[in-house]
Amino acid sequence: MAILKRRSRMISFRLSEDEYTGLRTLCENEGARSMSDLARDAVHRLIAKDSHADVELTLRELRGRLESLDLQVQGLSMAVGQGPAKVMRYGNGKI
């Protein structure tokens, strides 16, 4: 695996003997080249997970807003005497 960006920053933290042993065992089981690679991969996964959570939250908010707009359109349609509105559903794009 080629390193595309030079790594110039370093972090460090202390581990108990049990934590160190567990990390070393995990490193061996995962086939990581080093504990640093394993830790770096874990950090990347946490960052990606956080960004996925942001996307999921945004999608939930948008879905709620769409449902609210759907109800408002149906209410307006009934108010002008056309009965329940046939609105485009965002789930399948059909009327």
C-alpha positions as CSV (number, residue, x, y, z in Angstrom):
1,M,0.0,0.0,0.0
2,A,1.6,3.2,-1.1
3,I,1.5,6.3,1.1
4,L,0.2,9.1,-1.0
5,K,0.5,11.8,1.7
6,R,3.5,12.3,3.9
7,R,2.4,11.8,7.5
8,S,3.9,14.6,9.6
9,R,1.6,14.7,12.6
10,M,1.8,12.4,15.6
11,I,-0.5,11.7,18.5
12,S,0.2,9.5,21.5
13,F,-1.8,8.1,24.4
14,R,-1.2,5.8,27.3
15,L,-2.6,2.3,27.6
16,S,-2.9,-0.1,30.5
17,E,-1.1,-3.4,30.1
18,D,-4.4,-5.1,29.4
19,E,-5.3,-2.5,26.8
20,Y,-1.9,-2.8,25.1
21,T,-2.1,-6.6,25.1
22,G,-5.7,-6.5,23.6
23,L,-4.5,-4.0,20.9
24,R,-1.5,-6.1,20.0
25,T,-3.8,-9.2,19.8
26,L,-6.3,-7.4,17.6
27,C,-3.5,-6.1,15.4
28,E,-2.3,-9.7,14.8
29,N,-5.8,-11.0,14.2
30,E,-6.6,-8.2,11.8
31,G,-3.3,-8.7,9.9
32,A,-2.4,-5.0,10.3
33,R,1.2,-4.0,9.5
34,S,1.5,-2.2,12.8
35,M,-0.5,-0.9,15.7
36,S,-0.2,2.5,14.2
37,D,-1.9,1.3,11.0
38,L,-4.7,-0.4,13.0
39,A,-5.2,2.8,15.1
40,R,-5.2,5.0,12.0
41,D,-7.8,2.7,10.3
42,A,-10.0,2.9,13.5
43,V,-9.9,6.7,13.5
44,H,-10.8,6.8,9.7
45,R,-13.8,4.5,10.4
46,L,-14.9,6.7,13.3
47,I,-14.7,9.8,11.0
48,A,-16.6,8.1,8.2
49,K,-19.3,6.9,10.7
50,D,-19.7,10.4,12.0
51,S,-20.2,11.8,8.5
52,H,-22.7,9.0,7.7
53,A,-24.7,9.9,10.8
54,D,-24.8,13.6,9.6
55,V,-26.2,12.4,6.2
56,E,-28.8,10.1,7.9
57,L,-29.9,12.9,10.2
58,T,-30.3,15.3,7.2
59,L,-32.3,12.7,5.3
60,R,-34.6,12.1,8.2
61,E,-35.2,15.8,8.5
62,L,-35.9,16.1,4.8
63,R,-38.3,13.2,4.9
64,G,-40.2,14.8,7.8
65,R,-40.5,18.1,5.8
66,L,-41.7,16.3,2.7
67,E,-44.4,14.5,4.7
68,S,-45.4,17.8,6.3
69,L,-45.6,19.4,2.8
70,D,-47.7,16.5,1.5
71,L,-50.2,17.0,4.3
72,Q,-50.4,20.7,3.6
73,V,-51.0,20.1,-0.1
74,Q,-53.7,17.6,0.7
75,G,-55.3,20.1,3.1
76,L,-55.2,22.9,0.5
77,S,-56.6,20.6,-2.2
78,M,-59.5,19.7,0.1
79,A,-60.0,23.4,1.0
80,V,-60.5,24.4,-2.7
81,G,-63.0,21.5,-3.1
82,Q,-61.0,19.0,-5.2
83,G,-61.1,16.2,-2.6
84,P,-57.9,14.4,-1.6
85,A,-55.0,15.5,-3.8
86,K,-53.1,13.0,-6.0
87,V,-49.6,14.1,-5.2
88,M,-46.4,12.6,-6.4
89,R,-44.9,10.4,-3.8
90,Y,-41.2,10.8,-3.2
91,G,-40.7,7.1,-2.5
92,N,-41.5,5.8,-6.0
93,G,-42.1,8.9,-8.2
94,K,-45.6,7.7,-9.3
95,I,-48.8,9.6,-9.0
